[in-house]
Amino acid sequence: MMVLVAGAAIVASCSDSTKMNHEVRQTAQSERIGFVTYSEKATRADQTNSVNLYDFYKTFDVYAWKNANSQVQSVFNHIPVEYFTEDTVGNYVYKQSPAKPSIEWGDDWKTANNRKGWFYEEVRYWDKLATSYNFYAIAPYEVNPSPAIHIEDGQDNITIGSDSARYKVSTEKNLALVNDTITMGRKYYGFNKDYMLADKSETKYNIVTLTFHHILTKLNVKITLTDAYKGAQPFIIRDLKIAGLEDEAYFDYTTSMTTNGWSAKSDSTYDLHIDTDYFLKNVPDSIADTTQYSGYYWIQTLIFPQTLKCDTIGAQTTAQNSKYLYIEYAIGEEIFNAYYDLAYVFGSTMEASNNTYELKQGSEYTININVGPDPITFEAEAAKWADDIEISHDLD
């Protein structure tokens, strides 16, 4: 018996309130343009369940314009903003010694906790005659973004790539693998590009509060041996594959941070594939790695949001044309394998009203594969003799 349980954890976002201050004169500190950030809260994490952007990225990229004297002027243009906990050189901001935040932002770091936070170079100041400001931000910060990003004043949000220059998501890390070994804990930090986009902010004369949203989809696969398995033979997972996922796309903000803004290339797909043997139970004495990997994660990675369509139901003996999950395991010398339609794994059927499943933007999904086939058991009884024949014969 093999049971697949797919769960979706959809994270909620926070919204910013726009604040205005019409005072003609402010203190020197409040006249500066400063930043505070939040990220969507990760759910069910073994790592810190955090709403702090700096747990994901220490630097983000900011763009901003103001409208003053009926003219639009750039305030920030591809400027890194970096998180500092000490008054020292940074990776992108104040990166040349002896530069450090206190040179522009004040030198009382030892006594003022508010000096620790997000800083940029060449301090900008609020223009009290400006009629509006528009702020845009994206993480991670890249000196030369690839693919290129684009934003202009007044747009809804930042565009990533284009029809002729798409992001290839198959280059992303699988955080479940550390030194080619699968791991147990849930992971959230350390991806190559966990693209996070901030809501457009029109803040004026206050600290600019930015809320960042994950705009990719997180997919996890966990395999657990059920308690029903009592055998003494080694139980080995030999192969796991999720096939046919969308690989190349560009991003253009549509209506919200949860609505899929990625446009995928229809003929570009890839597979998530792990074909290393891992023992779930009964590791032989001859094997150096004695870990029993039941309850471990095989996959923790980022994929594009996409819609799955159910073409087949139940276990299949051959691969389908649709996106599918394949698993192969061995008990002793005997091999078991099966293909499953990926939409079916998430609960879809072939009925018109329930034949698709949407892997949503900014959401996390976990497929729990519970393996433990039913053992072959025997009962025995003896059949009666077919006939009860008696023959009498007189001997001469």
C-alpha positions as CSV (number, residue, x, y, z in Angstrom):
1,M,0.0,0.0,0.0
2,M,1.3,3.5,-0.8
3,V,-0.6,6.6,0.3
4,L,0.1,10.0,-1.1
5,V,-1.2,13.0,0.9
6,A,-0.7,16.4,-0.7
7,G,-1.2,19.4,1.5
8,A,-1.2,23.1,0.6
9,A,-0.1,25.8,3.1
10,I,-1.2,29.1,1.7
11,V,0.5,32.1,3.4
12,A,-1.3,35.3,4.1
13,S,0.1,38.8,3.5
14,C,0.0,42.0,5.4
15,S,-1.0,45.3,4.0
16,D,0.6,48.6,4.6
17,S,-1.3,51.7,5.6
18,T,-0.5,55.0,3.9
19,K,0.4,57.7,6.3
20,M,0.8,61.4,5.6
21,N,2.5,64.2,7.7
22,H,1.8,67.8,6.7
23,E,4.2,69.4,9.2
24,V,6.3,72.0,7.6
25,R,9.3,71.3,9.7
26,Q,10.6,67.9,11.1
27,T,13.7,66.8,13.0
28,A,16.7,65.9,10.9
29,Q,16.3,62.2,11.6
30,S,12.7,62.0,10.3
31,E,13.4,64.0,7.2
32,R,15.5,61.2,5.9
33,I,13.9,58.5,3.8
34,G,14.3,55.2,5.8
35,F,13.0,51.7,5.3
36,V,11.3,49.0,7.4
37,T,10.5,45.6,5.9
38,Y,8.3,42.6,6.5
39,S,7.9,39.3,4.7
40,E,5.1,36.9,4.5
41,K,5.1,34.5,7.4
42,A,6.3,31.1,6.6
43,T,4.1,28.3,8.0
44,R,5.0,25.0,9.7
45,A,8.7,25.8,9.8
46,D,11.5,24.0,11.5
47,Q,13.5,27.1,10.8
48,T,12.5,30.3,12.4
49,N,8.8,31.1,11.7
50,S,9.8,34.6,10.6
51,V,8.3,37.8,9.2
52,N,11.7,39.4,8.9
53,L,13.0,39.9,5.4
54,Y,16.6,39.7,6.8
55,D,16.1,36.0,7.6
56,F,15.7,35.4,3.8
57,Y,17.9,38.2,2.4
58,K,20.1,40.8,3.9
59,T,19.8,43.1,0.9
60,F,17.0,44.3,-1.3
61,D,16.8,46.5,-4.4
62,V,14.8,49.7,-4.4
63,Y,13.4,52.1,-7.0
64,A,11.4,55.2,-6.3
65,W,10.1,58.4,-8.0
66,K,8.6,61.6,-6.8
67,N,6.3,64.1,-8.5
68,A,7.4,67.6,-7.8
69,N,6.6,70.8,-9.7
70,S,4.6,68.6,-12.1
71,Q,7.7,66.7,-13.0
72,V,8.6,63.1,-12.3
73,Q,12.0,62.7,-10.8
74,S,14.0,59.6,-9.9
75,V,14.8,59.2,-6.1
76,F,16.1,55.6,-6.0
77,N,17.3,53.8,-9.1
78,H,18.6,50.2,-8.6
79,I,19.9,51.1,-5.1
80,P,20.8,48.3,-2.6
81,V,19.4,48.6,0.9
82,E,21.2,46.4,3.4
83,Y,20.5,45.1,6.9
84,F,23.1,46.0,9.5
85,T,23.5,44.8,13.1
86,E,26.9,46.4,13.6
87,D,28.5,49.6,12.5
88,T,30.8,48.0,10.0
89,V,31.4,47.5,6.3
90,G,28.6,45.7,4.3
91,N,28.4,43.4,1.4
92,Y,26.8,45.9,-1.0
93,V,26.3,49.0,1.1
94,Y,29.3,50.8,2.6
95,K,31.4,47.9,1.3
96,Q,34.7,49.9,1.0
97,S,36.5,50.3,4.4
98,P,36.5,52.6,6.3
99,A,32.9,53.3,5.1
100,K,30.1,52.3,7.5
101,P,26.6,53.4,8.3
102,S,27.5,55.8,11.1
103,I,29.3,58.0,8.6
104,E,26.0,59.2,7.3
105,W,23.4,57.9,9.8
106,G,25.0,58.9,13.1
107,D,27.6,57.5,15.4
108,D,25.7,56.4,18.5
109,W,25.4,52.7,17.6
110,K,26.4,51.6,21.0
111,T,23.5,53.3,22.7
112,A,20.8,53.7,20.1
113,N,19.1,50.4,19.0
114,N,17.3,52.2,16.3
115,R,20.6,52.6,14.5
116,K,20.5,48.9,13.7
117,G,18.4,48.1,10.6
118,W,18.2,48.8,6.9
119,F,20.6,51.4,5.4
120,Y,21.6,52.7,2.0
121,E,24.3,55.1,0.9
122,E,23.9,58.8,0.0
123,V,20.9,59.6,2.2
124,R,17.8,60.9,0.4
125,Y,15.5,63.4,2.0
126,W,11.7,64.0,1.7
127,D,10.7,66.7,-0.6
128,K,7.8,68.5,1.2
129,L,6.6,70.1,-2.1
130,A,6.3,66.7,-3.8
131,T,2.7,65.7,-4.5
132,S,3.4,62.0,-4.6
133,Y,6.0,59.2,-4.2
134,N,6.1,55.7,-5.6
135,F,8.4,53.0,-4.1
136,Y,9.1,49.6,-5.6
137,A,11.4,46.9,-4.2
138,I,12.6,43.4,-5.0
139,A,14.7,40.8,-3.3
140,P,17.3,39.4,-3.8
141,Y,19.5,42.3,-4.8
142,E,21.7,41.6,-7.9
143,V,24.3,44.0,-9.2
144,N,23.3,42.8,-12.7
145,P,19.9,41.2,-12.5
146,S,19.5,38.2,-14.7
147,P,17.1,38.1,-16.3
148,A,16.8,41.9,-16.3
149,I,14.1,43.6,-14.3
150,H,12.1,46.6,-15.4
151,I,10.0,49.3,-13.6
152,E,8.8,52.8,-14.4
153,D,7.0,55.3,-12.3
154,G,3.3,54.6,-12.1
155,Q,3.4,50.9,-13.0
156,D,1.8,48.4,-10.7
157,N,5.1,46.6,-10.0
158,I,8.4,45.3,-11.2
159,T,8.6,43.0,-14.2
160,I,11.2,40.2,-14.2
161,G,12.5,39.2,-17.6
162,S,10.6,39.2,-20.9
163,D,9.3,36.9,-23.6
164,S,12.8,36.7,-25.0
165,A,14.6,36.5,-21.7
166,R,13.0,34.2,-19.2
167,Y,14.1,32.9,-15.7
168,K,15.0,29.2,-15.7
169,V,13.7,27.8,-12.4
170,S,15.4,24.4,-12.8
171,T,18.6,26.1,-11.7
172,E,17.2,26.4,-8.2
173,K,18.6,24.5,-5.2
174,N,16.9,21.5,-3.6
175,L,17.3,22.4,0.1
176,A,16.4,18.9,1.1
177,L,19.9,17.8,-0.1
178,V,22.9,18.7,2.0
179,N,26.2,17.3,0.7
180,D,24.2,14.8,-1.4
181,T,22.3,13.6,1.6
182,I,18.6,14.1,2.3
183,T,17.6,15.9,5.5
184,M,14.7,15.8,8.0
185,G,14.0,19.5,8.9
186,R,11.9,21.9,7.0
187,K,14.0,24.5,5.2
188,Y,13.1,28.1,4.1
189,Y,16.4,30.0,3.7
190,G,19.3,29.5,1.3
191,F,17.6,29.4,-2.1
192,N,19.4,30.9,-5.1
193,K,16.5,33.1,-6.0
194,D,13.5,33.1,-3.7
195,Y,12.1,36.0,-5.7
196,M,10.3,38.3,-3.3
197,L,8.4,41.4,-4.4
198,A,7.1,44.3,-2.3
199,D,3.8,45.9,-2.6
200,K,4.0,49.2,-4.3
201,S,4.2,51.9,-1.6
202,E,3.0,55.5,-1.9
203,T,4.3,56.5,1.5
204,K,5.2,60.2,2.1
205,Y,7.2,61.8,4.9
206,N,7.3,58.6,7.0
207,I,9.4,55.5,7.2
208,V,8.7,53.5,4.1
209,T,7.2,50.2,5.2
210,L,7.6,47.4,2.6
211,T,5.9,44.0,2.7
212,F,7.6,41.4,0.6
213,H,5.7,38.5,-1.0
214,H,7.1,35.2,-2.3
215,I,6.2,35.1,-6.0
216,L,7.4,31.5,-6.7
217,T,5.8,28.3,-5.3
218,K,7.5,26.1,-2.7
219,L,7.2,22.3,-3.2
220,N,8.2,19.6,-0.6
221,V,8.2,15.9,-0.9
222,K,8.5,13.7,2.3
223,I,8.6,9.9,2.4
224,T,7.6,7.9,5.5
225,L,7.5,4.1,6.0
226,T,4.3,3.1,7.6
227,D,4.1,1.2,10.9
228,A,2.5,-1.6,9.0
229,Y,5.8,-2.7,7.6
230,K,7.2,-5.4,9.9
231,G,9.6,-7.2,7.6
232,A,13.3,-7.9,8.3
233,Q,14.4,-7.2,4.7
234,P,16.0,-3.9,3.8
235,F,13.5,-1.3,2.5
236,I,15.1,1.1,0.0
237,I,13.7,4.1,-1.9
238,R,15.6,3.8,-5.2
239,D,14.0,6.5,-7.4
240,L,11.8,9.6,-7.0
241,K,10.8,11.9,-9.8
242,I,8.4,14.7,-10.4
243,A,8.3,15.1,-14.2
244,G,7.1,17.8,-16.6
245,L,7.3,20.9,-14.5
246,E,7.4,24.3,-16.2
247,D,11.0,25.6,-16.5
248,E,11.2,29.0,-18.2
249,A,9.0,32.0,-17.5
250,Y,8.9,35.8,-17.1
251,F,7.0,37.7,-14.5
252,D,4.6,40.6,-15.0
253,Y,2.4,41.7,-12.1
254,T,-1.3,41.2,-12.8
255,T,-3.9,41.9,-10.2
256,S,-2.5,40.8,-6.9
257,M,0.6,39.1,-5.3
258,T,-1.3,35.8,-5.1
259,T,-2.4,35.8,-8.8
260,N,0.0,34.0,-11.1
261,G,2.1,36.6,-12.9
262,W,4.5,34.1,-14.5
263,S,4.1,33.4,-18.2
264,A,5.7,30.0,-18.9
265,K,7.2,28.7,-22.2
266,S,5.0,25.8,-23.1
267,D,7.7,23.6,-24.6
268,S,10.2,24.0,-21.8
269,T,9.9,21.5,-19.0
270,Y,12.2,19.7,-16.5
271,D,12.2,17.0,-13.9
272,L,12.9,17.0,-10.2
273,H,14.8,13.7,-9.9
274,I,16.6,11.8,-7.1
275,D,17.9,8.4,-7.9
276,T,20.2,7.7,-5.0
277,D,19.3,4.7,-2.8
278,Y,18.2,5.6,0.8
279,F,17.2,2.9,3.4
280,L,14.0,3.5,5.3
281,K,14.5,0.4,7.5
282,N,16.8,-2.5,8.1
283,V,20.1,-1.1,6.9
284,P,22.6,-4.0,6.2
285,D,25.7,-4.2,8.4
286,S,27.8,-3.8,5.3
287,I,26.4,-0.2,4.7
288,A,28.4,2.6,6.3
289,D,25.5,5.0,6.5
290,T,23.2,3.4,9.1
291,T,20.6,6.2,9.1
292,Q,17.1,5.1,8.5
293,Y,15.6,7.9,6.3
294,S,11.9,7.4,7.0
295,G,10.3,10.7,7.7
296,Y,12.9,12.7,5.7
297,Y,12.4,15.2,3.0
298,W,13.5,14.3,-0.6
299,I,12.6,17.6,-2.1
300,Q,12.3,21.1,-0.8
301,T,12.6,23.5,-3.7
302,L,11.0,26.4,-5.6
303,I,8.9,25.9,-8.8
304,F,6.8,28.2,-10.9
305,P,3.1,28.4,-10.0
306,Q,1.2,26.3,-12.5
307,T,-2.0,24.5,-13.2
308,L,-2.1,20.7,-13.1
309,K,-4.6,18.7,-15.2
310,C,-5.7,15.2,-14.3
311,D,-5.5,12.7,-17.1
312,T,-5.3,9.4,-15.2
313,I,-6.4,8.1,-11.9
314,G,-4.6,5.7,-9.6
315,A,-1.2,4.0,-10.0
316,Q,0.0,3.5,-13.6
317,T,2.6,1.2,-15.1
318,T,3.9,3.7,-17.6
319,A,4.5,7.4,-17.7
320,Q,1.7,9.7,-18.8
321,N,1.9,12.7,-21.1
322,S,0.9,14.9,-18.2
323,K,3.0,16.0,-15.2
324,Y,3.5,13.0,-13.0
325,L,5.1,11.6,-9.8
326,Y,7.2,8.4,-10.1
327,I,8.4,6.3,-7.2
328,E,10.5,3.1,-7.1
329,Y,11.4,1.1,-4.1
330,A,12.9,-2.3,-3.2
331,I,12.1,-4.8,-0.5
332,G,15.0,-7.2,-0.5
333,E,15.4,-8.1,-4.1
334,E,11.9,-7.3,-5.2
335,I,11.2,-4.0,-7.1
336,F,8.0,-2.0,-6.8
337,N,7.3,1.1,-8.9
338,A,4.4,3.2,-10.1
339,Y,3.5,6.5,-11.9
340,Y,0.9,8.9,-10.6
341,D,-0.7,11.8,-12.3
342,L,0.4,14.9,-10.3
343,A,-3.0,16.5,-10.3
344,Y,-4.4,13.2,-9.0
345,V,-1.8,13.3,-6.2
346,F,-3.3,16.6,-5.1
347,G,-6.8,15.2,-5.1
348,S,-8.1,16.0,-8.6
349,T,-10.2,13.6,-10.7
350,M,-11.1,13.3,-14.4
351,E,-14.5,14.8,-13.8
352,A,-14.9,18.2,-15.6
353,S,-15.7,19.9,-12.3
354,N,-12.6,18.7,-10.6
355,N,-9.9,17.9,-13.2
356,T,-7.4,20.6,-12.4
357,Y,-5.4,21.7,-9.4
358,E,-3.6,25.1,-9.1
359,L,-0.2,25.4,-7.5
360,K,-0.6,29.0,-6.4
361,Q,1.9,31.8,-6.4
362,G,3.4,32.5,-3.0
363,S,2.1,29.2,-1.5
364,E,3.8,26.1,-0.1
365,Y,2.8,22.5,-0.9
366,T,3.9,19.3,0.7
367,I,3.4,15.8,-0.7
368,N,3.6,13.2,2.1
369,I,4.3,9.7,0.6
370,N,3.5,7.0,3.0
371,V,4.9,3.6,1.8
372,G,4.4,0.2,3.3
373,P,2.9,-2.4,1.0
374,D,0.4,-5.0,2.3
375,P,2.3,-8.3,3.1
376,I,1.3,-11.5,1.3
377,T,-0.2,-13.7,3.9
378,F,-1.4,-17.3,3.8
379,E,-4.1,-19.4,5.3
380,A,-4.2,-23.2,4.6
381,E,-6.7,-25.9,4.9
382,A,-6.8,-29.5,3.6
383,A,-9.4,-30.6,1.0
384,K,-11.3,-33.8,1.5
385,W,-10.5,-36.7,-0.7
386,A,-12.5,-36.2,-3.9
387,D,-14.4,-39.6,-3.8
388,D,-15.2,-42.0,-1.1
389,I,-15.4,-45.2,-3.1
390,E,-15.6,-48.7,-1.5
391,I,-15.2,-51.7,-3.7
392,S,-15.9,-55.2,-2.5
393,H,-14.1,-58.0,-4.2
394,D,-14.2,-61.7,-3.4
395,L,-11.0,-63.5,-3.8
396,D,-11.2,-67.1,-5.1
